[in-house]
């Protein structure tokens, strides 16, 4: 790649913005997003995700697609969620592809980083590009796939120190794309044998985690009914050298809670139903309801009037130490409890008010709660003591600790 190459990043979220910053050290970079507020904030060096330091970055931000026309490398990092029926929703990806196609010139390269099932790049995106550009695949334009491995809120794992999988539509393009990423990835790259292999590798990474967490969740429910501490059991079990140390808990976010549906969707098109994968999804999706039922059990034991009971949930994001609320399962706990007419209050130091109608810091106000749920293990929550919790509890402390953060918890998943 040459200095005069111009890279366009399509989508400036958790994936696109770090890419834009890293590439801007070596290439001319333009960052495009459809969110005008997001773009205006970035022009002021403000990242609302609190994830990227934009000081001294040289990125041109725009919401005007015509500004993309002089680019020759396009990297698409738009969301790929699922529908309410858990069907892959490729609308953003297809729209971004159509847009980029209008500005392609001969020799240009389009790289996809959005999570997809194997086959999407070449079987869905490439035909869209050919249709909207009048250019021929692997003759006039080329494609690649490099799955994102961004970990929001993780201070130890950054874009540069996570190995990057790369791939390209021809051997020559694969090498060019690999060289491009090598420029910004200190940890090195892994050149996959094909685009489909690269696509599949991403969903496999997250499906494996989903299945293992589902097993731990099933253990946790099983031992809870036996009235044995699952955390004590896991502490004992992990003394064996080959015990795989996963923990039970909520499985949300834009990857682990979504990717299995992408892979199963494509698998079933080929006539194979991945039963373990789908059962794991079912188990993990059931955890918010199980926690809500546990809350109701304590409400009944305390002989509280459910309509008057006040439950505080600490944490709202899908994981610790970040502001990302995509597909958070904390919301599902809240919804489940509200079906019982319980009064639910939620606090998260990373989510700005009034974005999700959250509460102000409960430890600095005068409210008292019947039951407290620790849902997300933010660093800010780690220093709370039993005195802090007793002070905001109506009577005897009832603390449900989903993350196993406190030794004085009433109940731990």
C-alpha positions in Angstrom: 0.0 0.0 0.0 1.2 3.5 -0.8 1.0 6.7 1.1 -1.3 8.2 -1.5 -3.9 5.4 -0.9 -7.0 6.9 0.6 -9.0 4.7 3.0 -12.7 5.2 3.6 -14.1 3.7 6.8 -17.9 3.2 6.6 -19.4 3.2 10.1 -17.7 5.0 13.0 -18.8 2.9 15.9 -16.8 0.7 18.3 -15.1 -1.0 15.3 -14.8 1.7 12.7 -13.4 4.5 14.8 -10.4 2.7 16.2 -9.6 1.5 12.7 -9.8 5.1 11.3 -7.5 6.4 14.1 -4.9 3.6 13.5 -4.9 3.9 9.7 -4.8 7.7 9.8 -1.2 7.5 11.1 -0.1 6.1 7.8 -2.8 6.9 5.2 -5.3 9.5 4.2 -8.5 8.4 6.0 -12.1 9.6 5.6 -14.6 8.4 8.2 -18.3 8.2 7.1 -21.4 7.7 9.2 -25.1 8.4 8.7 -25.4 9.7 12.3 -25.0 13.5 12.0 -24.6 13.9 15.8 -22.0 11.3 15.9 -20.0 12.9 13.1 -20.3 16.4 14.6 -19.1 15.1 17.9 -16.1 13.4 16.3 -15.2 16.6 14.5 -14.9 18.0 18.1 -12.8 15.0 19.1 -15.7 13.7 21.3 -16.2 9.9 21.4 -19.5 9.2 23.2 -18.5 5.6 23.6 -15.6 6.8 25.8 -13.4 4.3 23.9 -11.0 6.2 21.6 -8.7 9.2 22.4 -9.1 11.3 19.3 -6.5 13.9 20.2 -4.1 14.7 17.3 -5.9 12.4 14.9 -6.0 13.3 11.2 -9.3 11.9 10.1 -11.8 13.7 7.8 -15.3 13.0 9.1 -18.4 13.3 6.9 -22.0 12.4 6.4 -21.8 13.2 2.7 -21.4 10.0 0.7 -20.0 12.0 -2.2 -16.9 12.7 -0.2 -16.0 9.0 -0.6 -15.5 9.2 -4.3 -11.7 9.7 -4.2 -11.0 6.7 -2.0 -9.6 3.5 -3.3 -9.8 1.2 -0.3 -13.2 0.9 1.5 -13.6 -0.8 4.9 -17.2 -1.5 5.9 -17.9 -1.8 9.6 -21.6 -1.3 9.9 -23.9 -3.2 12.4 -25.2 -6.7 11.5 -27.9 -7.4 14.1 -30.7 -9.9 14.1 -34.5 -9.3 13.8 -37.0 -9.9 16.6 -37.3 -13.4 15.2 -33.5 -13.9 15.4 -33.1 -13.7 11.6 -29.9 -12.0 10.3 -30.6 -8.4 9.5 -28.2 -7.4 6.6 -30.0 -4.1 5.8 -27.2 -1.8 7.0 -24.6 -4.0 5.3 -26.5 -4.0 2.0 -27.2 -0.3 2.1 -23.5 0.5 2.8 -22.5 -1.9 -0.1 -24.8 -0.2 -2.6 -23.5 3.2 -1.5 -19.9 2.3 -1.9 -20.5 0.7 -5.3 -21.6 4.0 -6.7 -18.2 5.5 -6.2 -15.9 2.5 -7.1 -13.2 2.8 -9.7 -11.2 0.1 -11.4 -8.7 -1.5 -9.0 -10.5 -0.5 -5.8 -10.8 -2.9 -2.8 -13.7 -3.3 -0.5 -13.0 -4.9 2.9 -15.8 -6.1 5.2 -15.4 -6.3 9.0 -19.0 -6.6 10.0 -19.8 -10.0 11.4 -21.7 -12.2 8.9 -22.2 -15.9 8.2 -19.9 -17.6 5.7 -20.9 -16.6 2.1 -22.3 -13.1 2.7 -19.4 -11.2 1.2 -19.2 -13.1 -2.1 -22.8 -14.3 -2.4 -24.7 -11.2 -1.3 -22.4 -8.2 -1.3 -20.4 -8.9 -4.5 -23.6 -9.2 -6.7 -24.8 -5.9 -5.2 -21.5 -4.2 -6.0 -21.5 -5.5 -9.6 -25.2 -4.4 -10.1 -24.6 -0.9 -8.7 -21.2 -0.2 -10.2 -21.2 -2.0 -13.6 -17.8 -3.3 -12.6 -16.7 -7.0 -12.7 -15.6 -8.9 -9.5 -11.9 -9.8 -9.5 -11.4 -8.0 -12.7 -12.3 -4.4 -12.0 -12.7 -4.5 -8.2 -11.7 -6.8 -5.4 -12.9 -7.8 -1.9 -11.6 -8.9 1.4 -12.9 -9.9 4.8 -11.2 -9.2 8.1 -13.4 -9.9 11.1 -13.4 -7.3 13.9 -12.1 -8.4 17.3 -12.8 -5.2 19.2 -13.4 -5.6 22.9 -15.2 -2.5 24.2 -14.0 -1.4 27.7 -11.1 -3.7 27.7 -8.0 -1.7 28.7 -5.6 -4.5 28.0 -6.8 -5.6 24.5 -6.7 -3.0 21.9 -7.0 -3.1 18.1 -3.2 -3.1 17.7 -2.4 -6.0 20.1 -5.1 -8.5 19.0 -4.1 -10.8 16.1 -6.1 -9.8 13.0 -7.5 -12.4 10.6 -7.3 -11.2 6.9 -8.4 -12.6 3.6 -8.8 -11.5 0.0 -10.7 -12.5 -3.2 -7.4 -13.4 -5.0 -4.0 -14.4 -3.7 -2.5 -11.1 -4.7 -5.3 -9.1 -3.0 -5.1 -11.3 0.1 -1.5 -10.4 0.4 -2.2 -6.7 -0.2 -4.9 -6.6 2.5 -2.7 -8.6 4.9 0.1 -6.0 4.4 -2.3 -3.2 4.9 -3.4 -4.5 8.3 0.2 -5.5 9.3 0.9 -1.7 9.3 -1.4 -1.2 12.3 -1.5 -4.5 14.1 1.5 -5.0 16.4 0.3 -8.5 17.4 0.5 -9.6 13.8 -2.0 -11.0 11.2 -3.3 -14.4 10.2 -4.0 -14.7 6.5 -7.0 -17.1 6.1 -7.2 -19.4 3.0 -10.4 -17.8 1.8 -13.0 -15.1 2.5 -15.5 -17.8 3.6 -13.0 -19.2 6.1 -12.4 -15.7 7.6 -16.2 -15.1 7.8 -16.7 -18.5 9.5 -13.8 -18.0 12.0 -15.5 -15.0 13.5 -18.8 -16.7 14.2 -17.1 -19.8 15.5 -15.1 -17.8 18.1 -18.2 -16.4 19.6 -20.4 -19.5 19.3 -17.8 -21.4 21.2 -18.0 -18.9 24.1 -21.8 -19.0 24.0 -22.0 -22.7 24.3 -19.5 -22.8 27.2 -21.3 -20.1 29.1 -24.6 -21.9 28.5 -23.1 -25.0 30.2 -22.0 -22.9 33.2 -25.5 -21.3 33.3 -27.1 -24.7 33.3 -24.7 -25.8 36.1 -25.6 -22.6 38.1 -29.3 -23.3 37.9 -28.9 -26.9 38.7 -26.8 -26.3 41.8 -29.0 -23.4 42.9 -31.9 -25.8 43.1 -29.7 -28.3 45.0 -28.8 -25.4 47.4 -25.1 -25.8 46.7 -22.9 -22.8 45.9 -22.0 -23.0 42.3 -19.1 -20.5 42.8 -17.6 -22.8 45.4 -18.0 -25.7 43.0 -16.3 -23.9 40.2 -13.4 -22.7 42.5 -12.8 -26.3 43.4 -13.1 -27.6 39.8 -10.7 -25.1 38.3 -7.8 -26.5 40.4 -7.5 -29.1 37.7 -5.1 -28.0 35.0 -7.5 -28.6 32.0 -10.7 -27.1 33.5 -12.0 -24.4 31.1 -12.6 -21.4 33.3 -15.9 -19.9 32.0 -18.4 -18.3 34.3 -22.2 -18.2 34.3 -24.0 -14.9 33.6 -25.9 -12.8 31.2 -25.0 -13.1 27.5 -25.8 -10.0 25.5 -23.9 -7.6 23.3 -23.4 -7.4 19.6 -21.4 -10.6 19.2 -21.9 -13.6 21.5 -25.7 -13.1 21.7 -26.1 -12.6 18.0 -23.4 -14.6 16.0 -24.9 -18.0 16.8 -28.1 -17.0 14.9 -26.0 -16.0 11.9 -24.3 -19.4 11.7 -27.4 -21.5 12.4 -29.3 -19.5 9.7 -26.8 -20.5 7.1 -26.4 -24.0 8.4 -30.1 -24.7 8.2 -30.1 -23.5 4.6 -27.7 -26.5 4.0 -30.1 -28.9 5.7 -28.3 -29.2 9.1 -29.9 -28.0 12.3 -27.1 -27.2 14.9 -29.0 -28.4 18.0 -26.3 -27.7 20.6 -25.8 -24.2 19.3 -29.5 -23.4 19.4 -30.1 -25.0 22.8 -27.2 -22.9 24.2 -29.0 -19.8 22.9 -32.2 -21.0 24.6 -30.4 -21.5 27.9 -28.6 -18.2 27.8 -31.7 -16.3 26.8 -33.6 -17.8 29.8 -31.2 -16.3 32.4 -32.9 -12.9 32.8 -36.2 -14.7 33.5 -34.6 -17.0 36.0 -33.1 -14.0 37.8 -36.5 -12.2 37.9 -38.1 -15.4 39.3 -35.3 -15.4 42.0 -36.2 -11.8 42.9 -39.8 -12.7 43.2 -38.9 -15.6 45.5 -37.1 -13.2 47.8 -40.1 -10.7 47.6 -42.4 -13.5 48.7 -40.0 -14.7 51.5 -39.9 -11.1 52.9 -43.7 -10.9 52.6 -43.5 -7.7 50.6 -46.4 -6.3 48.5 -44.9 -6.7 45.0 -46.5 -3.5 43.7 -44.7 -1.6 46.5 -41.4 -3.5 46.3 -38.4 -1.5 45.0 -35.6 -3.3 43.2 -32.3 -1.6 42.3 -30.2 -3.0 39.4 -26.6 -1.9 39.4 -25.3 -1.9 35.8 -27.1 -1.7 32.5 -24.4 -2.2 29.8 -23.9 -5.6 28.2 -20.4 -5.9 29.7 -18.2 -4.2 32.3 -16.4 -0.9 32.0 -17.9 0.3 28.7 -20.9 2.3 27.6 -22.2 -0.3 25.1 -25.8 -1.1 25.7 -26.5 -3.1 22.5 -28.5 -6.2 23.2 -28.0 -5.8 26.9 -29.8 -8.6 28.9 -30.2 -6.3 31.9 -33.1 -4.7 30.1 -34.7 -8.1 29.9 -34.4 -8.5 33.7 -36.1 -5.1 34.1 -38.9 -6.1 31.7 -39.5 -9.4 33.4 -39.7 -7.8 36.8 -42.1 -5.1 35.5 -44.5 -7.9 34.4 -45.0 -8.6 38.1 -45.6 -4.9 38.8 -42.4 -4.5 40.7 -40.8 -1.1 40.8 -37.4 -1.3 39.1 -34.6 1.2 39.3 -31.4 1.0 37.3 -28.1 2.7 37.7 -25.0 2.6 35.4 -22.1 5.1 35.7 -21.2 4.6 32.0 -24.6 5.4 30.5 -25.4 9.1 30.3 -28.8 10.3 31.5 -31.5 10.6 30.2 -30.4 8.2 27.4 -32.1 5.2 29.0 -34.0 6.9 31.9 -31.6 5.5 34.4 -31.3 6.7 38.0 -28.6 8.9 39.5 -26.0 7.3 41.7 -28.1 5.5 44.4 -25.3 5.7 46.9 -25.5 9.5 47.0 -29.3 9.9 47.3 -31.8 9.1 50.1 -33.7 6.2 48.4 -33.9 2.8 50.0 -34.5 -0.5 48.2 -35.9 -3.9 49.1 -33.7 -5.9 46.8 -30.4 -5.0 45.0 -29.1 -6.8 41.9 -25.5 -6.5 40.8 -25.8 -7.1 37.1 -22.5 -5.7 35.6 -19.1 -5.8 37.3 -18.0 -2.3 36.5 -14.8 -1.3 38.3 -16.8 1.5 40.0 -18.9 -1.1 41.8 -15.9 -3.1 43.2 -15.2 -0.8 46.0 -18.7 -0.9 47.5 -18.8 -2.4 51.0 -21.5 -4.1 53.0 -22.0 -0.7 54.8 -22.7 1.0 51.5 -25.4 -1.6 50.6 -26.9 -1.6 54.1 -27.3 2.2 53.9 -29.5 2.0 50.8 -31.4 -1.1 51.9 -34.9 -0.8 53.5 -34.4 -3.6 56.0 -31.9 -6.5 56.0 -29.8 -6.5 52.9 -30.9 -8.7 50.0 -28.2 -8.6 47.4 -28.4 -10.8 44.3 -24.9 -10.9 42.8 -25.0 -12.1 39.2 -21.2 -11.6 38.7 -20.0 -13.0 42.0 -18.4 -9.7 43.0 -19.1 -9.6 46.7 -18.4 -12.1 49.5 -21.4 -10.8 51.5 -24.0 -11.4 48.7 -27.3 -13.0 49.7 -27.4 -15.0 46.5 -24.9 -15.6 43.6 -25.6 -17.0 40.2 
